[in-house]
Amino acid sequence: MKILTLGLGSFGFAINKLLGENNPTLDFYFYGRNKDLVNTIKKTREHPNFFPGYKLPQNIILIDDYREIISDMDLIILAIPAQNIGQTIKEISQFLKPGVIILNLAKGIDISTNQTIYGLVSDLLRDKTFNYSVLSGGMLSFEVVAGKNISADLGVIDLEIGQKLVSLFQNKNFNINLSKNITNIELYGSLKNIMAIIIGYYEAQNEGKSTIGKYFVDYLNECKQIISLYGGSQNLDFGYYSLGGDMIATCFGNSRNRYFGELLGLGNTAKQALEILEKENKHSEGYETIKAVYEKIKDEPGFEMTKKFYHMIND
């Protein structure tokens, strides 16, 4: 299998380290637009912005131009922000081989179309044959790099292809649950980023744990309705790592979205908080996801928590 990852961020780096170590006889192409960053990682095998001391194995091949190889790829991994996926798919669509597997790692809703990433990719590639999949769960990148005991959900259309992907990713410390429930898996991952902002905000405001527990449940009830509006099932299954596991890791761990919420709770404006994140080479998917969700629910009754944080961030 020939494999290409798009995106040189922290999670792309973490996933490629995992893949390279799991599959020492396979080569993995790892693409980034920033030539200086590509050359630095190629030379040192380390990411200059994250994870000092952790190196990529030699079977990870760093590239800054994918045009000569992309048409041969069997699997393309999208390790880029959700809002960049639409343009990226448009750029690569003409080169994709029939039946290519597309694996999404992003957790967000496309603002321009208000679609899940699965819906967006399906529309853009409606004249192509491809197999879509999504990997989601409580996977903080620095813990993936460190080889911590982690589990995730792999949402697929085709279970046979899913088993091939499981064989690439799974090891004694990285467990995968295979499912065909792509829509809910993607929405769980997207909406928990908003939850993490909310929890981070109230933690920074020094609210009590009982109060934070109340807000947690209030927003979960809104999540049920939001998921239904996007075509998913309201029956939240906390046995999914993309829901229960990810909410624990992202809302109560050292995540970017929780950090964004904390910065808001400490009195920063959204603009100031985003500038702080940018200086630290971090990105909050939840900041964009809440904009998309608001467009879906703004004329609906209820959704007080979502509306409150939308206005806090945008007014």
C-alpha positions in Angstrom: 0.0 0.0 0.0 1.3 3.5 -0.9 0.4 6.1 1.6 0.6 9.9 1.7 -0.2 12.2 4.6 -1.0 15.9 4.0 -0.2 18.2 6.8 3.0 18.8 8.9 1.3 19.8 12.1 1.6 18.1 15.5 -1.0 15.4 14.9 0.2 14.6 11.4 3.7 14.2 12.9 2.4 12.0 15.8 0.4 9.8 13.4 3.3 9.3 11.0 5.7 8.4 13.9 3.1 5.8 14.9 2.7 4.5 11.3 6.4 4.4 10.6 7.2 2.4 13.8 4.3 0.0 13.3 5.2 -0.7 9.7 9.0 -0.7 9.3 8.9 -2.3 5.8 6.6 0.3 4.4 7.5 3.8 3.2 5.2 6.7 4.1 5.2 10.0 2.3 4.7 13.1 4.5 3.8 16.3 2.7 4.0 19.9 3.9 3.7 23.2 2.0 6.4 24.9 4.0 9.7 24.0 2.4 11.8 25.2 5.3 9.8 23.1 7.7 10.0 20.1 5.5 13.8 20.5 5.2 14.2 20.9 8.9 12.3 17.8 9.8 14.0 15.9 6.9 17.4 16.8 8.4 16.7 16.4 12.1 13.8 13.9 12.0 12.2 16.1 14.8 9.5 18.7 14.6 11.0 22.1 15.5 7.7 23.3 17.2 6.6 20.2 19.1 7.9 17.1 20.9 11.6 17.7 21.4 13.5 14.5 21.5 11.0 12.5 19.5 12.1 11.5 16.0 10.4 10.2 12.9 11.6 6.8 11.7 13.6 6.6 8.5 10.7 5.1 6.5 8.9 8.5 6.7 9.8 10.4 3.5 9.4 14.2 3.8 8.2 16.0 0.6 7.2 19.5 -0.3 5.6 18.5 -3.7 3.2 15.7 -4.1 2.3 16.1 -7.8 4.6 13.4 -9.1 3.4 10.7 -6.7 -0.2 11.4 -5.7 -1.7 9.5 -8.6 0.0 6.3 -7.3 -1.3 6.7 -3.7 -3.7 4.1 -2.3 -4.3 6.0 0.9 -4.3 9.7 1.5 -4.4 10.9 5.1 -5.8 14.4 5.8 -3.9 15.8 8.8 -4.9 19.4 8.1 -7.4 21.8 9.7 -11.1 21.1 8.8 -11.4 24.5 7.1 -8.6 23.7 4.6 -10.0 20.3 3.5 -12.3 21.6 0.8 -9.6 23.5 -1.0 -7.2 20.7 -0.7 -9.6 18.1 -2.1 -10.3 20.5 -5.1 -6.5 20.7 -5.7 -5.9 17.0 -5.6 -9.1 15.6 -7.1 -7.8 15.4 -10.6 -4.8 13.3 -9.5 -6.6 10.7 -7.4 -6.6 7.1 -8.6 -9.9 5.2 -8.7 -10.8 3.6 -5.4 -8.4 5.7 -3.3 -8.9 5.6 0.4 -9.3 9.0 2.1 -8.7 9.0 5.8 -9.8 12.2 7.7 -8.1 13.1 11.0 -9.7 16.6 11.3 -12.5 17.3 13.8 -14.7 20.1 12.5 -17.5 21.2 10.3 -16.9 23.1 7.1 -18.0 26.7 7.5 -18.5 27.5 3.8 -21.0 24.6 3.2 -22.0 23.8 6.8 -21.3 20.1 6.1 -19.5 17.4 7.9 -16.2 16.6 6.3 -17.6 13.4 5.0 -20.5 15.3 3.3 -18.0 17.9 2.0 -15.6 15.3 0.5 -18.5 13.3 -0.9 -19.8 16.3 -2.8 -16.5 17.4 -4.1 -15.6 13.9 -5.3 -19.1 12.9 -6.5 -17.7 12.0 -9.9 -14.9 9.9 -8.4 -14.7 6.4 -6.9 -13.2 6.6 -3.4 -13.5 5.1 0.0 -13.9 7.5 2.9 -12.9 6.9 6.5 -12.4 8.9 9.7 -10.2 8.3 12.7 -11.3 10.0 15.9 -11.0 9.6 19.6 -9.2 10.9 22.7 -5.8 11.2 21.0 -3.8 14.2 22.3 -0.8 14.4 19.9 1.9 14.5 22.6 0.5 11.3 24.1 0.4 9.6 20.7 4.0 10.5 20.2 4.9 9.2 23.6 3.2 5.8 22.9 0.6 6.1 25.6 -2.2 3.6 25.9 -4.9 5.1 23.5 -8.1 4.0 21.8 -9.9 5.5 18.8 -12.9 4.9 16.6 -12.3 4.2 12.9 -15.5 5.1 10.9 -15.6 3.5 7.5 -17.9 2.8 4.5 -16.3 -0.6 3.7 -15.4 -2.9 6.7 -12.9 -4.8 4.6 -10.9 -1.6 3.9 -11.4 -0.7 7.5 -9.6 -3.9 8.5 -6.6 -3.0 6.3 -6.4 0.4 8.0 -6.7 -1.2 11.5 -3.7 -3.4 10.6 -1.7 -0.2 9.8 -2.5 1.7 13.0 -3.2 -0.8 15.7 -0.5 -2.0 18.2 -0.3 -3.0 21.8 -0.8 0.6 22.9 -3.1 1.9 20.1 -6.4 0.2 19.9 -9.0 0.8 17.2 -12.8 0.2 17.3 -14.2 -0.3 13.8 -17.6 1.2 13.0 -19.7 2.2 10.0 -21.2 5.1 12.0 -19.2 7.8 10.2 -21.7 10.7 10.7 -21.8 10.4 14.5 -18.1 9.7 14.8 -17.3 13.0 12.9 -19.9 15.0 14.8 -18.8 13.7 18.2 -15.2 14.8 17.4 -16.4 18.2 16.1 -18.8 19.1 18.9 -16.6 18.1 21.8 -14.2 20.9 20.7 -17.0 23.3 21.5 -17.5 21.5 24.8 -13.8 21.9 25.6 -14.0 25.6 25.0 -16.9 25.8 27.4 -15.2 23.7 30.1 -11.9 25.6 29.8 -13.8 28.9 30.1 -15.6 28.0 33.3 -12.5 26.4 34.8 -10.6 29.6 34.3 -13.6 31.5 35.9 -13.0 29.3 39.0 -16.5 27.8 38.8 -17.0 24.8 41.1 -17.0 21.2 39.8 -20.7 20.8 40.4 -21.4 23.9 38.3 -19.1 22.7 35.6 -20.8 19.3 35.7 -24.1 21.1 35.1 -22.8 22.9 32.1 -21.3 19.7 30.8 -24.7 18.0 30.8 -26.5 21.1 29.5 -24.3 21.1 26.5 -24.6 17.4 26.0 -28.3 17.8 25.7 -27.7 20.5 23.0 -25.3 18.1 21.2 -28.1 15.5 20.8 -30.2 18.0 19.0 -27.3 19.4 16.9 -26.3 15.9 15.8 -29.9 15.3 14.7 -29.9 18.5 12.6 -26.8 17.3 10.8 -28.4 13.9 10.1 -26.9 11.8 12.8 -28.4 9.8 15.6 -29.5 11.5 18.9 -28.6 8.4 20.8 -25.2 9.4 22.2 -23.1 6.3 22.7 -20.5 6.9 25.3 -18.9 3.6 24.5 -17.5 5.3 21.4 -13.9 6.6 22.0 -14.8 9.5 19.7 -17.4 10.6 22.3 -16.6 9.5 25.8 -12.9 9.1 25.4 -12.4 12.3 23.4 -14.5 14.4 25.8 -12.4 13.3 28.7 -9.1 13.9 26.9 -10.0 17.2 25.3 -12.3 18.8 27.8 -10.2 17.9 30.9 -6.7 17.4 29.4 -4.1 19.7 28.0 -5.9 20.4 24.7 -5.8 23.3 22.3 -9.6 23.9 22.5 -9.7 23.8 26.3 -6.7 26.2 26.3 -8.6 28.6 24.0 -11.6 28.5 26.4 -9.2 29.1 29.4 -7.8 32.2 27.6 -11.3 33.5 27.1 -12.1 32.8 30.8 -9.0 34.8 31.9 -10.4 37.9 30.1 -8.8 37.7 26.7 -11.0 38.5 23.6 -11.3 35.8 21.0 -8.8 37.7 18.8 -6.3 37.9 21.6 -6.7 34.2 22.4 -6.3 33.2 18.8 -3.1 35.3 18.6 -1.7 33.6 21.6 -2.5 30.2 20.1 -0.9 31.2 16.8 2.3 32.3 18.5 2.5 28.8 20.0 1.8 27.1 16.6 -1.6 25.9 17.9 -5.1 26.0 16.3 -8.6 25.8 17.8 -11.0 23.9 15.5 -13.8 24.6 18.0 -13.6 28.3 17.3 -14.6 27.6 13.7 -17.0 24.8 14.4 -19.2 26.9 16.7 -19.6 29.4 13.8 -20.9 26.6 11.5 -23.2 25.2 14.2 -24.6 28.6 15.0 -25.8 29.0 11.4 -27.6 25.7 11.8 -29.4 26.5 15.1 -29.7 30.3 15.2 -33.4 30.3 14.3 -34.2 27.3 16.4 -35.5 27.6 20.0 -33.2 26.7 22.8 -29.4 26.0 22.3 -28.7 28.7 24.9 -25.1 27.4 25.6 -24.1 27.3 22.0 -25.6 30.7 21.3 -24.0 32.2 24.3 -20.5 31.1 23.4 -21.0 32.0 19.7 -21.8 35.6 20.7 -18.9 35.7 23.2 -16.5 34.7 20.5 -17.9 36.8 17.6 -19.6 39.9 19.1 
